[in-house]
Amino acid sequence: MSPDQSASQPAIVNWFINVIAEYGITAVITAETVVILATWCGIGAINHLRARRRQRRADLATCNAIWSTPSPRKETP
């Protein structure tokens, strides 16, 4: 790469090219895959916990609604 081209690129691009040159494309792709997978799993775990919490709240609200309604009483003649 000529000095003119590297000067027109953002610093992050130059850093990324240097990382690839130093460690190799396979290592860089593997590291990126691990980071993406870990992030994806973390987001999935957070969403799963939120869904369980919502379901628990809905179940509790249903239970409270059932127990708060008065039971029908039999009238005695």
C-alpha positions as YAML, in Angstrom:
chain: A
units: angstrom
residues:
- id: 1
  name: MET
  ca: [0.00, 0.00, 0.00]
- id: 2
  name: SER
  ca: [1.38, 3.34, -0.93]
- id: 3
  name: PRO
  ca: [1.79, 6.11, 1.66]
- id: 4
  name: ASP
  ca: [-0.83, 8.18, -0.17]
- id: 5
  name: GLN
  ca: [-3.45, 5.46, 0.26]
- id: 6
  name: SER
  ca: [-2.75, 4.89, 3.95]
- id: 7
  name: ALA
  ca: [-2.99, 8.61, 4.68]
- id: 8
  name: SER
  ca: [-6.49, 8.81, 3.18]
- id: 9
  name: GLN
  ca: [-7.83, 5.87, 5.20]
- id: 10
  name: PRO
  ca: [-9.21, 6.16, 8.72]
- id: 11
  name: ALA
  ca: [-6.89, 5.11, 11.53]
- id: 12
  name: ILE
  ca: [-9.04, 2.08, 12.38]
- id: 13
  name: VAL
  ca: [-8.54, 0.69, 8.87]
- id: 14
  name: ASN
  ca: [-4.78, 1.02, 9.16]
- id: 15
  name: TRP
  ca: [-4.87, -0.63, 12.58]
- id: 16
  name: PHE
  ca: [-6.99, -3.51, 11.23]
- id: 17
  name: ILE
  ca: [-4.64, -4.06, 8.29]
- id: 18
  name: ASN
  ca: [-1.67, -4.10, 10.67]
- id: 19
  name: VAL
  ca: [-3.41, -6.65, 12.93]
- id: 20
  name: ILE
  ca: [-4.10, -8.90, 9.94]
- id: 21
  name: ALA
  ca: [-0.49, -8.54, 8.79]
- id: 22
  name: GLU
  ca: [0.83, -9.39, 12.24]
- id: 23
  name: TYR
  ca: [-1.46, -12.28, 13.28]
- id: 24
  name: GLY
  ca: [-2.82, -13.58, 9.97]
- id: 25
  name: ILE
  ca: [-6.30, -13.54, 8.51]
- id: 26
  name: THR
  ca: [-7.31, -16.88, 10.09]
- id: 27
  name: ALA
  ca: [-6.54, -15.72, 13.61]
- id: 28
  name: VAL
  ca: [-8.32, -12.41, 13.09]
- id: 29
  name: ILE
  ca: [-11.44, -14.08, 11.68]
- id: 30
  name: THR
  ca: [-11.43, -16.61, 14.54]
- id: 31
  name: ALA
  ca: [-11.14, -13.86, 17.16]
- id: 32
  name: GLU
  ca: [-13.91, -11.84, 15.53]
- id: 33
  name: THR
  ca: [-16.13, -14.91, 15.40]
- id: 34
  name: VAL
  ca: [-15.58, -15.59, 19.09]
- id: 35
  name: VAL
  ca: [-16.42, -12.02, 20.04]
- id: 36
  name: ILE
  ca: [-19.56, -11.98, 17.88]
- id: 37
  name: LEU
  ca: [-20.72, -15.35, 19.21]
- id: 38
  name: ALA
  ca: [-20.14, -14.33, 22.84]
- id: 39
  name: THR
  ca: [-22.04, -11.08, 22.29]
- id: 40
  name: TRP
  ca: [-24.90, -12.91, 20.56]
- id: 41
  name: CYS
  ca: [-25.16, -15.43, 23.42]
- id: 42
  name: GLY
  ca: [-25.08, -12.66, 26.01]
- id: 43
  name: ILE
  ca: [-27.87, -10.75, 24.31]
- id: 44
  name: GLY
  ca: [-29.87, -13.97, 24.01]
- id: 45
  name: ALA
  ca: [-29.43, -14.70, 27.71]
- id: 46
  name: ILE
  ca: [-30.58, -11.19, 28.65]
- id: 47
  name: ASN
  ca: [-33.63, -11.48, 26.39]
- id: 48
  name: HIS
  ca: [-34.45, -14.90, 27.84]
- id: 49
  name: LEU
  ca: [-34.34, -13.53, 31.40]
- id: 50
  name: ARG
  ca: [-36.55, -10.61, 30.42]
- id: 51
  name: ALA
  ca: [-39.08, -12.96, 28.82]
- id: 52
  name: ARG
  ca: [-39.15, -15.17, 31.92]
- id: 53
  name: ARG
  ca: [-39.63, -12.11, 34.13]
- id: 54
  name: ARG
  ca: [-42.51, -10.88, 31.94]
- id: 55
  name: GLN
  ca: [-44.13, -14.32, 32.07]
- id: 56
  name: ARG
  ca: [-43.76, -14.49, 35.85]
- id: 57
  name: ARG
  ca: [-45.39, -11.07, 36.20]
- id: 58
  name: ALA
  ca: [-48.23, -12.09, 33.90]
- id: 59
  name: ASP
  ca: [-48.75, -15.33, 35.85]
- id: 60
  name: LEU
  ca: [-48.73, -13.43, 39.14]
- id: 61
  name: ALA
  ca: [-51.24, -10.89, 37.82]
- id: 62
  name: THR
  ca: [-53.52, -13.72, 36.67]
- id: 63
  name: CYS
  ca: [-53.20, -15.46, 40.02]
- id: 64
  name: ASN
  ca: [-53.95, -12.23, 41.89]
- id: 65
  name: ALA
  ca: [-56.97, -11.59, 39.69]
- id: 66
  name: ILE
  ca: [-58.32, -15.07, 40.37]
- id: 67
  name: TRP
  ca: [-57.86, -14.82, 44.12]
- id: 68
  name: SER
  ca: [-59.20, -11.29, 44.40]
- id: 69
  name: THR
  ca: [-62.56, -12.05, 42.77]
- id: 70
  name: PRO
  ca: [-65.20, -12.93, 45.32]
- id: 71
  name: SER
  ca: [-66.46, -16.47, 45.18]
- id: 72
  name: PRO
  ca: [-70.15, -16.94, 44.44]
- id: 73
  name: ARG
  ca: [-72.12, -17.61, 47.61]
- id: 74
  name: LYS
  ca: [-75.07, -19.85, 47.88]
- id: 75
  name: GLU
  ca: [-78.17, -18.14, 49.08]
- id: 76
  name: THR
  ca: [-80.00, -19.92, 51.81]
- id: 77
  name: PRO
  ca: [-83.80, -19.99, 51.56]
...
